[in-house]
Amino acid sequence: MSFSMTGYGQSALQHGGYKVVFEVKSVNHRYCEVVLRLPREWTCFEDSLRRTVQQYVKRGRVDVYVNKEEGDEHATHALLNEHAIQTYLQAAQDLSQQYGLDGELTVKDLLSLPGVWIAPEHIALPGASDLDEWGPVLENGLRKAMEGLSAMRSLEGKHLATDVEQRLIKLQHLHSEMMQLAPTVVEDYRNKLKQRLSDLNDGSFAFDEHKFGMEVAIFADRSNIDEELIRLQSHFEQCKGLLRADEPVGRKLDFLIQEMNREVNTIGSKANHLTLVNRVVEMKAELEKIREQLANIE
């Protein structure tokens, strides 16, 4: 089963008065690279979270974003400094009694005084300051996001594998045509060469059957592509097997495509036959399209 190297996953959870959002996205990369972006107080969990990501991804660059947002507890009662409020109210009462001052301290006046609001980062909720308990919480949230990422990578990988398999079928059709054309190359050359010599013979020289046979034999040896065709067929079968393997196969497939391209180039350099050369061009075009698709397979 092939996996794409591109995907996206997301999850969220509530804990300790906070909402924590996890976002993971992956793109192509030669190796497995994990980049974590966490709130500063959670950097101690980087190694364990990185190992969690590596359980799901073997190749590609994975960016992990973990954002901590304030929960409802912060917005309802935790932002008010009750001690400061009581102090201001008592001070207002003392001033009124001691100096006989008139006037009332309104809610609007009270809320505008310094110290009445507590900054969110200074809020201490039950359990929120216990750093150790965040480790398994963060790992659980990350796993859920990675499961979403893996599902997307799996679906995309199936599409890529299907496309590559269809192109392999087209390559095999071209290969079959080459197999049929290969035996005719020498015969076509022999007939064309004999006709050319016949057209050039003005009676000043005698046709030498022995030399003619040697020339044809040399051409036959030089243009023989049997070995290249056999190796190509082997590469096709290996590619099909790898596309169904339950492991990362992107590098192996890329290597096989390079080997196929080398064999096709050799056939092109040996071929002295127009139809065969056309098949070589078609093969190279399909191999290039497969190579582009393999750049996305893990």
N, C-alpha and C positions, 0 to 999 in steps of 0.2 A: 504494500500500500504506500503510494507516494504522497509526500506532504509538500505543500508550497512553503516558501520561506516568508511569505507576506500574510499578515493577518492582524486582527484586532480583537481585544477582549476587555470587558469592564465588569466590575462588581462594586458593591457598597455594603457597609455594615455600621451598626450603632454600638458604641461601647464607651463606658466611662464618661458619659456626657458629651461625646463627640460623634460626629458622622465621618467615617473614613471612606474615601473613594479611591478605587484602584483602576488604573488604565494601563493596558499593555498593548504595544504594537510592535510588529516585527517586519523587517525588510531583508533584502538579500545581503549576504556577507559570506566571505570565503570560510570563515571560522564561526564559532559560537561566541558572540560578544554580548554581554548583559550590562546595560547602563541603568542604574537606579537613581531616582530622584525622590528623596525622602525628607520629611521635616528633620531639622537638625537633631532633635532629641532622640530620633529613632535610627540614627546612623550606626548604632551598635548592632543592629539587626541585618546589616547589609550582606554579610557573608552567608547567613542562613537563608535569606530571601533569594540570593543569587543561586544557591544550590537548588532551591525549589524550582526556579525557572529552568535550570539545566536538566531537571528531570523530564521536562516537557519538550525542550528544544535542543537539538544536537547541532544545528547549523543555522546561522543567520544572526542579525543584530536585533536584540530585543530591548526596547526602551520601556522602563517601568516607572509610572508616575503614581505616587501615593500622596494624597492631599487630605489634610485634617481640617474639618469644618466644625464650627460650634454647634452643639445640639440645642434642643429646646430649653434645657435646664439653664443654659447661660442667658437666654433671652428673657426668662420669666422672672426669677427672683435673685439669681446669683450676681447680677450686675449692681445691685444696690448695696451700699455700705451702711448697714443698719447702725453701727456704732457712731459713724459720723453724723447720721441724721439725728440720733438722740442727743448728741453733743450740741448740735446747732439749735435744736428745740429748747434744750435746757438753758443755753446761753441767752436765747431770746427772752425766755421767761425771767431769768435773773435780771437782765437789763430793764425790763418793764417794771419789776417790783422795786429794784434798788434806786432807779432814777426817775420813776414815774413817767416813763415814755409811753406814748400811745402808738398803736399800729400793730398789725398782725403779720406773721411770717407765712406767706402763701406757699402753696405747692410749687408754683412756678419759680418763686424766689429760692426755695429750698433746693430744687433740682439744678439750679444754675450755680450753686456754691461749689467750690473746689473740694474734692475728696468724696462727694456723694456717690459718684459712679466709680466702680472698680474696673480697671482695664481687663479685658478678657484673658490676657495671658497670665494675669495674677490670680485668676479664679481657681480655687482648689475644691474640686468636687470629690465625693466619696469614691475612692478607687482610681481616680484619674491620675494621681501622682505615683501610683505603683507601676514602675517601668517594667518589671519582670513579667507582669501578666499580659503585656502587649505582644510579646513574642509569638505565642500560638495564635493570638487573635489576628495579627498581621499575616501570618503564614496561611491561615484559613481563608482570609479574604483574597490573598494573592492566588491561591489555588483555584478559587472560583473564576477569577479573571483569566487564568491560564487555560482553564477548561474551555472557556469561550473562544480564546485565541486558537487552541488546538482544533476545535470544531471547524472554524473558518479555514485554517490551514489544510485540514483534511479534505474539505469540500473543494477548495481551489486545486489541491493536489490531484484529485480525481479528474478534474477537467483537463489539467495539464497532461496527465498520463494518457488520457483518451486521445488527446490531440497528437501526442508523440507516437502512440500506437498506430493511428491512422496514417501518419506520415511514414512509419516503418513499412506498412503494407504497400504504400506507393513505391517505396524504395525497392521492395522485393519484386514488384511488378517490373520495374526498370531493370532489376538484376536478371530476371527471367528473360527479358528481351535481349540483354547482353549475352546471356548464355547461348541463345539461339543465333545471335549475330557472329559470335566469336569464330566458329568454324568456317564461316563464309568469307572472312577477311582475307585469308591467304589465297583462297580460290579466286576472289575478285581481283586481288593484286596480280596473280598469275595471268589471268585473262587480259587485264589492262596492259601489263608489261609486254605480253606477247603481241597484242594488237599494235602497241606503240612501235615495237621493233619491226613489225611487218610494214607499218606505214613508212618507217624511216629507211627501210632496205631498198636501195636503188640498184641492187645487183652488184655493188662494189664489195660486199662482204657476205660470207656464208653464215647462216644461222647455226650457232653452236649449242646444241641441246644440253650438253654437260654443264657449260657455264651458266646457261639459263636456269638449269635445275639448282645449281649452287646458289645463285642469286635469290631464287624463291625460298630455298631452305634457310638462308641467312635472315631473310625478312620474316619467315615464319617463327624463327627462334626469337627474334627481336620484338615481335609484336604479340607474342604469346601472353595471354592474361588469365590463364587458368588458375594460377595460384592466388591472384588477387581476388578473383570471383569466389573462390572457395573460402578465403578468409572473410570476405564480406558477408557471406551467408552465416558463418559462425558468429560474427559480430551482431547480426540481426537477432539471432536466437538469444544471445547473452543479454541484449538490451530488453527484450520482452520479459526475460526472467527477472531482471533487476526491477523493472517497473512493478512487478507483483511482490517484491520482497518486502518484509516487514522490518525495514531498517533504512537509515539515510543512504541514498544511492546516487545523489547528485554528482559527486566527484567521479564515481566509477562510470556513470553514464557519459559524463563530459569526456573522460579519457577514451571511451569507446568511439564516441563521435569523432574525436581527433584521429583515431586509427582508421576509421572508415574514410574520412576525408583524405588521408594519406594514400589509401588503396585506390580511391577514385582518381586522385591526381596521377598516380602511376599508370592507371589504365588510360587516362587521357594522353599521357606522354608517349605511351606505346601505340595507341590506336592510330591507324592510318586509314580510317574509314569514317566517312561523313556521318552516317546514321549512328555509329557507335559514339562518336564525339558529341553528338546532340544528346544522347542518353547520359553521358558524363556531365554535361552542363545541367541537365534536369536534376540529376542526383546531387550535385553540389548545391543547387538552390534549396532542395529539401533538407539537406544536412545543415545548412545555415539556419533554416527556420527551426529545426529541432534544437540546435545549439542555443538559440535565443530562448526557447522554452525551458531548456534545462537550467538556464541561469536562475530560474525561480524555484527549482526543485531542491528540497533539503538533501 
